[in-house]
Amino acid sequence: MSRYREIRFRATTLFQRRVANPITRRSPGQTIVETLGRTSGLPRRTPVGGRRTGHEFWFVSEFGEKSQYVRNIQAHPQVRVRIKGRWHNGTAHLVPHDDPRARLRELPRFNSAAVRAFGTDLLTVRVDLTD
């Protein structure tokens, strides 16, 4: 990873972890993906922007496999997703062959613009919802 991309990654994740995520996690309308910490086993909640399509929920990770929640998914693919205030169980799958930029055009605009602007290694994630 280039030095510029590494600085951008660190600055963005610091802002998200300390400012944006604590605020948006409290919003009842915010979509949240809950993973299990790969080391601690504790629930980890991450605000995401995505869209439900039938029994699937799609979103794009802006830092791909460097994202902590993606690493948690790799270790434990069973997740929960809060959509419009209701929790759903599911199994998350990384979809590296999907075109994340095309996928972002199908997802909510505000979040998609932020992911495109700050992301350095886009990766599509699909959650197969079981309820």
JOHUZI-V821380 format. One record per residue. N is the residue number from 1. RES is the residue in three letters. SS is DSSP state (alpha for helix, beta for strand, coil for the rest). PHI is phi in whole degrees, -180 to 180 (* if undefined). PSI is psi in radians with two decimals (999 if undefined). Layout:
# JOHUZI-V821380
n,res,ss,phi,psi
N,RES,SS,PHI,PSI
N,RES,SS,PHI,PSI
This chain:
# JOHUZI-V821380
n,res,ss,phi,psi
1,MET,coil,*,2.37
2,SER,coil,-68,2.80
3,ARG,alpha,-60,-0.72
4,TYR,alpha,-61,-0.79
5,ARG,alpha,-65,-0.65
6,GLU,alpha,-66,-0.73
7,ILE,alpha,-64,-0.78
8,ARG,alpha,-62,-0.74
9,PHE,alpha,-60,-0.87
10,ARG,alpha,-64,-0.75
11,ALA,alpha,-65,-0.78
12,THR,alpha,-65,-0.80
13,THR,alpha,-67,-0.61
14,LEU,alpha,-63,-0.83
15,PHE,alpha,-61,-0.81
16,GLN,alpha,-62,-0.82
17,ARG,alpha,-66,-0.71
18,ARG,alpha,-93,-0.48
19,VAL,alpha,-119,-1.11
20,ALA,alpha,-67,-0.90
21,ASN,alpha,-62,-0.79
22,PRO,alpha,-59,-0.60
23,ILE,alpha,-74,-0.89
24,THR,alpha,-70,-0.49
25,ARG,alpha,-61,-0.49
26,ARG,coil,-81,-0.30
27,SER,coil,-74,2.13
28,PRO,coil,-63,-0.41
29,GLY,coil,-88,-0.15
30,GLN,coil,-75,2.37
31,THR,coil,-78,2.32
32,ILE,beta,-127,2.40
33,VAL,beta,-108,2.19
34,GLU,beta,-107,2.06
35,THR,beta,-111,2.96
36,LEU,beta,-100,2.30
37,GLY,coil,-58,2.28
38,ARG,coil,-67,-0.42
39,THR,coil,-102,-0.83
40,SER,coil,-82,-0.52
41,GLY,coil,78,0.07
42,LEU,coil,-86,2.64
43,PRO,beta,-66,2.39
44,ARG,beta,-124,2.15
45,ARG,beta,-108,2.24
46,THR,beta,-128,2.15
47,PRO,beta,-67,2.37
48,VAL,coil,-138,2.86
49,GLY,coil,-115,2.15
50,GLY,beta,-158,-2.97
51,ARG,beta,-146,2.40
52,ARG,beta,-86,2.33
53,THR,beta,-131,1.76
54,GLY,coil,64,-2.13
55,HIS,coil,-100,0.39
56,GLU,beta,-126,2.57
57,PHE,beta,-123,2.19
58,TRP,beta,-113,2.44
59,PHE,beta,-154,2.97
60,VAL,beta,-123,2.23
61,SER,beta,-84,2.27
62,GLU,coil,-76,-0.38
63,PHE,coil,-120,0.32
64,GLY,alpha,52,-2.34
65,GLU,alpha,-73,-0.07
66,LYS,alpha,-82,-0.33
67,SER,coil,-67,2.35
68,GLN,alpha,-61,-0.70
69,TYR,alpha,-69,-0.51
70,VAL,alpha,-69,-0.71
71,ARG,alpha,-64,-0.63
72,ASN,alpha,-65,-0.71
73,ILE,alpha,-62,-0.71
74,GLN,alpha,-61,-0.63
75,ALA,alpha,-81,-0.66
76,HIS,coil,-141,1.64
77,PRO,coil,-72,-0.20
78,GLN,beta,-73,2.17
79,VAL,beta,-135,3.00
80,ARG,beta,-124,2.56
81,VAL,beta,-128,2.23
82,ARG,beta,-96,1.99
83,ILE,beta,-120,2.12
84,LYS,coil,51,0.74
85,GLY,coil,83,-0.03
86,ARG,beta,-116,2.33
87,TRP,beta,-85,2.43
88,HIS,beta,-130,2.40
89,ASN,beta,-85,2.66
90,GLY,beta,-171,3.08
91,THR,beta,-119,2.17
92,ALA,beta,-90,2.50
93,HIS,beta,-132,2.30
94,LEU,beta,-79,2.39
95,VAL,beta,-123,1.32
96,PRO,coil,-67,-0.38
97,HIS,coil,-88,-0.09
98,ASP,coil,-76,2.60
99,ASP,coil,-84,1.81
100,PRO,alpha,-65,-0.56
101,ARG,alpha,-68,-0.70
102,ALA,alpha,-66,-0.70
103,ARG,alpha,-62,-0.71
104,LEU,alpha,-60,-0.52
105,ARG,coil,-67,-0.33
106,GLU,coil,-96,-0.12
107,LEU,coil,-103,2.97
108,PRO,coil,-52,2.34
109,ARG,alpha,-61,-0.83
110,PHE,alpha,-60,-0.90
111,ASN,alpha,-64,-0.74
112,SER,alpha,-60,-0.68
113,ALA,alpha,-64,-0.72
114,ALA,alpha,-66,-0.73
115,VAL,alpha,-63,-0.76
116,ARG,alpha,-64,-0.71
117,ALA,alpha,-70,-0.71
118,PHE,alpha,-104,-0.33
119,GLY,coil,-69,2.55
120,THR,coil,-120,-0.28
121,ASP,coil,-151,1.30
122,LEU,coil,-65,2.44
123,LEU,beta,-145,2.21
124,THR,beta,-79,2.45
125,VAL,beta,-127,2.33
126,ARG,beta,-118,2.34
127,VAL,beta,-113,2.10
128,ASP,beta,-84,1.94
129,LEU,beta,-81,2.42
130,THR,coil,-104,-0.16
131,ASP,coil,-146,999
